[in-house]
Amino acid sequence: MLKKSNAVYIVILCLCLVLIIQIALAQQYADTTSRYNVFYWENFEKGVFPPNMQYEHGSTKDNTGVYSLTSPDAPSGILDGAAITECGRHCLRLQTNPKQLFLSVTNNQSVLERPLLGEKGKALFQADIYYSLEESIPSNVAVLAISDDSGKDHAGWRLYRFGFSPRIGKLFFSSFNRSETPDVYVVDDIKNFNLKIPGWHRFQIIFEGQENIICAVDGRPTKFSPIKHSAFTKLHAGVIVCSLENKSETGYVDNLSIQWTNEESPIPRSPWSEQAAVETNEVLQLPGAPPASASGLNWIADPQDAWAQTSNNKRPLLFLLTTTQLPICEKLDSIFDANPSAQVLLRQFNLLRVDVNQLSGGKLAEKFKVFKIPCMIVLNENAAELVRVSWTKTSTWDAVAPQLQTVLASSGIGAK
C-alpha cells in the first residue's frame, strides 16, 4: 500500500514539474513578439510558370508567363533601386490583346482560413506591381483574395480585389459575391500616395481579425480602410490585369504572397517604401537593411555576404532576427546604440541583421525555427549553432553578454 502511495506521489510530482516548465516557457514567449509567417510566396525565380498556379480568364501560356527582367524589351528602370534584390531575375508578365482583355492567375492550393487570425491577427494578401503611366501598361491591375468556393466567371465570383487604374488616377477596392455587380466598391486618389512612377509598389489586401479589411500600398492604408466584410473565410491569392476594348497592354507582377500572424502586429514596412515620396518627415530606409545607428556597428543585410565574411575570417557569425516598429526590437537596438561595452563585444563577431517580416527574412526565420523575436543566433564557420538568445521584455544585456563572451572564448578570440 505504501509503495502504491509513493508511486502516485511521484506521478503527481512529475505532472506538477511539467506544468511549471510549461508555464515558464509560456511566460518567456509571452515576453517576446511573434513574427509574420510566410504562408505562401511565389517569386518566379525558377524561370518557369509555377506548377501550383492556374491560368484564369483569358490567360494562356502564350499571353501569361515568367519573364526575364534583363530582356532587351524590358521597361526602362524596371530593375532600378531595390528591384535588383527584391525582384531578382524574373517576374510574371501578362499581355492582353483585343480578344483577351481579362487575364488572371491564381494559386488555389494555398488556402488561408481567416479564423486562424483570431481577433487581432492579420493576413497580408499582396503582390508587387510595376506602376507606370506608359501607354502599354494595363488600365487596371489588382491583387486578388479569392474565396475557396468562387466561381470561374463574373456571375460566380466570390472575391476581393484591390488595385489601381492609372488612366483615371484611382486606387480601388471591390468585393463580388456571386454577382457581376460588386457589393462593395470604394476608391482613393493615387496622387495621395505620391508613388514613384515608374516603379514597383506593394499592393496589399490585409485581413485584420474577423471583420476588418485594410487596403494598403507599400504598407500605407487607403482612406477608405478599414472595410467591414466577413463573408469569405477561406481565401487564396491571385492577380488580374484588365484592358480597355481594342487595347494590347502588358502588366508586370512579382512576389505574389500571403503572410500572417495571429497576434496584434504592425503592418510590415514595404521593400519599396523608399520609392514612395510620402509627404512626411519620416526617414525611409530599405527593409532588411541595417538601421541608421550611432553605434558604428557593421551590420550586414545580405546573408550570403555575411557568410562569405565568416568563411574568410573564421570569426563567429551573430545572426540577429528582428523587425521594425516593435518596441521590444527597438529596445534591443537602443542598447546596441548606447552601451559601449555591448558595442565592443559585438565588434568581435561578424554581424548579420535580417528583418523577419520581409518575405526572404521570414523564410530564413522558418529555416532556423525562430518564431519569436528578437532572437540572436551565433554560428561558427561550419554553420554549427553555438548559442541562441531570445530577447524578452525582462532580458538585460548584463545577463546576455556572458553567453556571447563564452562563445568568443571557445573560438579563441575573446573580447578586446
C-alpha positions in Angstrom: 0.0 0.0 0.0 2.9 2.3 0.9 4.6 1.6 -2.5 1.4 2.4 -4.4 1.1 5.7 -2.5 4.7 6.6 -3.3 4.1 5.9 -7.0 1.0 8.1 -7.0 3.0 10.8 -5.3 5.8 10.6 -7.9 3.3 10.8 -10.8 1.7 13.9 -9.2 5.1 15.5 -8.6 6.2 14.9 -12.3 2.9 16.4 -13.6 3.5 19.5 -11.4 7.0 19.8 -12.7 5.8 19.6 -16.3 3.2 22.2 -15.6 5.7 24.5 -14.0 8.0 24.2 -17.1 5.1 24.9 -19.5 4.2 28.0 -17.5 7.8 29.2 -17.5 8.1 28.7 -21.3 4.8 30.3 -21.9 5.9 33.3 -19.9 9.1 33.5 -21.8 7.3 33.6 -25.1 4.7 36.0 -23.8 7.5 38.5 -23.3 8.6 38.2 -26.9 6.8 39.1 -30.2 5.6 36.8 -32.9 6.8 37.4 -36.4 4.7 37.2 -39.6 4.7 33.7 -41.1 5.2 33.3 -44.8 2.2 31.2 -45.7 2.7 31.4 -49.5 5.3 33.1 -51.7 5.9 32.9 -55.4 8.8 35.0 -56.8 9.1 33.2 -60.2 12.8 32.8 -59.8 12.8 29.3 -61.2 12.2 30.8 -64.6 9.1 28.7 -65.5 5.4 29.1 -64.8 4.8 27.6 -61.4 3.0 24.3 -61.4 0.9 25.3 -58.4 -0.6 28.3 -60.2 -3.6 28.2 -62.6 -4.4 30.3 -65.7 -7.8 32.0 -65.3 -10.0 34.1 -67.6 -8.2 34.6 -70.9 -4.8 33.7 -69.6 -2.8 31.1 -71.5 0.9 30.1 -71.8 1.0 32.4 -74.9 0.0 35.6 -73.1 0.9 34.9 -69.5 4.3 33.7 -68.3 7.5 34.1 -66.4 9.6 37.0 -67.9 13.3 37.8 -67.6 13.7 41.3 -66.2 17.0 41.6 -68.2 15.3 41.1 -71.5 16.1 43.8 -74.2 12.4 44.8 -74.3 12.1 45.3 -70.5 10.7 48.6 -69.4 13.3 51.2 -68.7 14.1 51.3 -64.9 12.3 48.1 -64.0 15.4 46.9 -62.2 16.3 50.2 -60.5 16.8 50.6 -56.8 15.6 47.7 -54.6 14.3 45.7 -57.6 17.7 44.1 -58.2 17.3 42.2 -54.9 13.5 42.2 -54.3 12.6 41.1 -57.8 15.7 39.2 -58.8 15.9 38.0 -62.4 12.2 37.2 -63.1 8.7 38.3 -62.7 5.3 37.4 -64.1 4.2 39.2 -67.4 0.6 39.3 -68.5 -0.1 40.6 -72.0 -3.7 41.5 -73.0 -4.9 41.8 -76.6 -8.3 42.9 -78.2 -9.6 39.3 -77.9 -8.3 38.7 -74.4 -8.9 41.8 -72.3 -9.1 40.0 -68.9 -6.1 37.9 -67.7 -5.5 36.4 -64.2 -3.6 33.8 -62.4 -4.3 32.2 -59.0 -2.9 29.7 -56.6 -5.9 27.8 -55.2 -3.7 25.2 -53.4 -2.6 27.5 -50.6 -5.8 28.4 -48.9 -5.7 30.5 -45.7 -8.6 30.2 -43.2 -9.4 33.6 -41.7 -10.4 32.1 -38.3 -6.7 31.4 -37.7 -6.2 35.1 -37.2 -8.2 35.3 -34.1 -9.5 38.7 -33.0 -6.3 40.8 -33.6 -4.1 38.9 -36.1 -3.5 39.9 -39.7 -3.1 38.2 -43.0 -1.5 40.1 -45.9 -2.5 39.1 -49.4 -0.1 41.0 -51.6 1.8 41.4 -54.8 4.4 43.8 -56.2 3.0 45.6 -59.2 5.0 47.7 -61.7 3.3 51.0 -61.8 3.8 53.2 -64.9 1.9 55.7 -67.0 3.2 54.3 -70.2 0.5 53.6 -72.8 1.4 49.9 -72.8 0.5 49.4 -69.1 -2.9 47.9 -68.5 -5.8 50.2 -67.5 -6.5 48.0 -64.4 -4.1 45.8 -62.3 -5.1 44.3 -59.0 -4.2 41.7 -56.3 -6.9 39.2 -55.5 -8.1 37.4 -52.4 -10.4 34.7 -53.7 -12.9 32.6 -51.8 -12.3 28.9 -52.0 -15.8 28.4 -53.4 -15.6 31.1 -56.0 -17.0 30.5 -59.5 -14.9 30.9 -62.7 -17.0 33.7 -64.3 -18.2 37.1 -63.3 -21.6 35.8 -62.2 -20.0 33.3 -59.8 -17.2 35.4 -58.4 -16.6 35.4 -54.7 -13.6 37.6 -54.1 -11.9 40.8 -53.0 -10.0 42.9 -55.5 -7.6 45.8 -54.8 -5.6 47.6 -57.4 -5.2 50.8 -59.5 -6.5 52.4 -62.7 -3.8 54.7 -63.8 -6.0 56.2 -66.6 -8.3 57.7 -64.0 -5.8 58.1 -61.2 -7.6 55.9 -58.7 -7.0 53.1 -56.3 -10.0 50.9 -55.9 -11.4 48.0 -53.8 -14.3 45.9 -54.8 -16.0 42.8 -53.4 -18.0 40.4 -55.5 -20.4 37.8 -54.0 -21.9 35.8 -56.9 -22.9 38.8 -58.8 -21.4 40.8 -61.8 -22.0 43.9 -59.7 -19.8 44.5 -56.7 -21.4 44.7 -53.3 -18.6 47.0 -52.2 -16.8 49.5 -54.4 -14.7 52.3 -52.9 -11.9 54.5 -54.3 -9.0 56.7 -53.3 -6.8 59.1 -55.3 -3.4 57.6 -56.3 -1.9 61.1 -56.0 -2.4 60.9 -52.2 0.4 58.3 -52.1 2.9 60.2 -54.2 4.2 56.9 -55.7 7.4 56.8 -57.7 6.4 56.5 -61.4 7.6 54.3 -62.9 8.4 51.9 -60.1 7.4 48.7 -58.2 4.9 49.0 -55.4 3.4 46.5 -53.0 -0.4 46.3 -53.1 -2.0 44.6 -50.1 -5.4 43.3 -49.0 -5.0 43.0 -45.3 -7.4 41.0 -43.2 -7.5 42.1 -39.6 -9.3 39.9 -37.2 -12.6 38.5 -38.4 -14.2 41.7 -39.8 -11.8 44.4 -40.9 -10.1 44.6 -44.3 -7.4 47.2 -44.8 -6.2 48.0 -48.3 -2.6 49.4 -48.4 0.1 50.5 -50.8 3.6 49.9 -49.5 2.2 49.4 -46.1 0.2 52.7 -46.1 -3.6 52.3 -45.7 -6.0 53.9 -48.0 -8.5 56.5 -46.8 -11.4 54.0 -47.3 -9.9 51.5 -44.9 -10.9 49.7 -42.8 -13.8 48.0 -44.7 -16.2 45.8 -42.7 -16.6 42.5 -44.6 -16.5 38.9 -43.3 -18.4 36.9 -45.9 -15.4 34.9 -47.2 -13.3 32.9 -44.7 -11.2 30.5 -46.9 -9.1 32.5 -49.3 -6.3 32.1 -51.8 -4.2 34.7 -53.7 -4.1 35.8 -57.3 -3.6 38.8 -59.6 -5.6 40.2 -62.5 -5.0 42.7 -65.3 -7.7 44.2 -67.5 -7.5 46.4 -70.6 -9.9 48.7 -72.4 -11.5 47.4 -75.6 -9.3 47.1 -78.6 -6.1 47.5 -76.4 -3.0 45.4 -76.2 -1.2 46.1 -72.9 1.3 44.5 -70.6 1.4 44.1 -66.8 4.3 43.1 -64.6 3.8 41.4 -61.2 6.1 39.8 -58.7 6.2 38.4 -55.2 2.6 37.2 -55.0 2.4 36.1 -51.4 0.5 35.6 -48.2 1.9 36.5 -44.7 0.0 36.1 -41.5 0.2 36.3 -37.7 -2.4 35.6 -35.0 -1.1 38.4 -32.8 -1.6 42.1 -33.0 1.3 43.4 -35.1 2.0 46.5 -37.2 1.9 46.2 -41.0 5.5 45.3 -42.2 7.4 48.0 -44.0 7.3 47.6 -47.7 10.6 47.0 -49.6 9.5 49.8 -51.9 8.9 52.4 -49.1 12.0 54.4 -50.1 10.5 54.8 -53.6 7.3 56.5 -52.2 7.6 60.3 -51.9 5.4 60.2 -48.8 4.6 63.7 -47.5 6.0 63.2 -44.1 9.3 63.9 -42.4 9.9 60.2 -41.8 13.3 58.9 -42.9 12.6 55.9 -45.0 15.0 53.0 -45.5 15.1 49.7 -47.2 13.6 46.9 -45.1 16.1 44.4 -44.1 19.0 46.9 -44.3 20.7 47.8 -41.1 19.1 50.8 -39.5 20.9 54.1 -39.1 22.8 53.8 -35.9 25.1 55.8 -33.6 26.9 52.6 -32.6 29.0 52.3 -35.8 28.4 48.5 -35.8 28.9 47.0 -39.2 25.6 45.1 -39.7 25.4 43.2 -42.9 21.9 42.8 -44.6 22.8 40.1 -47.2 23.1 36.5 -45.7 25.5 35.5 -48.5 27.8 38.4 -47.9 27.8 37.7 -44.1 28.5 34.0 -44.7 31.4 34.9 -47.1 32.9 37.1 -44.5 32.6 34.4 -41.8 34.2 31.8 -44.0 37.0 34.2 -44.7 37.9 35.5 -41.2 36.7 32.5 -39.2 35.0 34.7 -36.6 31.6 33.6 -35.3 28.6 35.0 -37.1 26.0 36.7 -34.8 22.7 36.5 -36.7 20.1 38.9 -35.4 16.5 38.2 -36.4 14.4 41.3 -35.7 12.0 43.8 -37.4 11.0 47.4 -37.3 8.2 49.2 -35.5 8.2 46.9 -32.5 9.1 48.3 -29.0 10.9 45.2 -27.9 13.1 45.2 -31.0 13.7 49.0 -30.7 14.8 48.4 -27.0 17.5 46.0 -28.1 18.6 48.4 -30.8 18.8 51.2 -28.2 21.2 49.0 -26.1 23.4 48.5 -29.1 23.4 52.3 -29.8 24.0 53.4 -26.2 26.0 50.7 -24.4 29.8 50.9 -25.2 30.5 47.5 -23.7 27.9 45.9 -25.9 29.5 47.6 -28.9 32.9 46.3 -28.0 31.6 42.8 -27.6 29.6 42.8 -30.8 32.5 44.0 -32.9 34.3 40.7 -32.2 31.6 39.0 -34.4 30.5 39.1 -38.0 27.1 40.7 -37.8 24.1 39.8 -39.8 20.7 41.5 -39.4 17.5 40.3 -41.0 14.0 41.7 -40.9 11.9 38.6 -40.4 8.7 40.4 -41.6 10.1 40.6 -45.1 9.5 37.6 -47.3 13.1 36.5 -47.6 13.7 37.2 -43.9 10.6 35.2 -43.0 11.9 32.2 -44.9 15.2 32.4 -43.0 13.3 32.5 -39.7 11.4 29.4 -40.7 14.7 27.6 -41.6 16.2 28.4 -38.2 12.9 27.7 -36.4 12.6 31.2 -35.0 9.0 32.0 -34.1 9.5 34.8 -31.6 11.7 37.9 -32.0 14.1 39.5 -31.4 16.4 36.5 -31.4 20.2 36.2 -31.7 21.8 33.1 -33.1 25.6 32.6 -33.2 27.1 30.2 -35.8 30.6 29.1 -36.4 32.3 28.9 -39.8 30.9 25.4 -40.2 27.3 26.6 -39.7 27.1 24.9 -36.3 24.9 26.7 -33.9 26.9 27.8 -30.8 24.3 29.7 -28.8 20.7 31.1 -29.2 19.3 34.0 -27.2 15.6 35.0 -27.3 15.4 38.6 -26.1 12.4 39.2 -23.9 10.9 42.2 -22.1 12.8 41.2 -19.0 16.1 40.5 -20.6 19.2 42.5 -19.7 22.4 42.9 -21.5 24.4 42.0 -18.4 22.7 38.6 -18.5 23.2 38.0 -22.2 26.8 39.3 -22.6 28.4 36.3 -20.7 26.9 33.9 -23.1 28.4 35.7 -26.0 31.8 36.1 -24.2 31.8 32.3 -23.6 31.3 31.7 -27.4 34.2 34.1 -28.2 36.5 32.4 -25.7 35.8 29.0 -27.1 36.6 30.3 -30.5 39.9 31.6 -29.3 39.0 35.3 -29.9 38.0 37.0 -26.7 36.6 40.5 -26.4 39.1 43.2 -26.6 
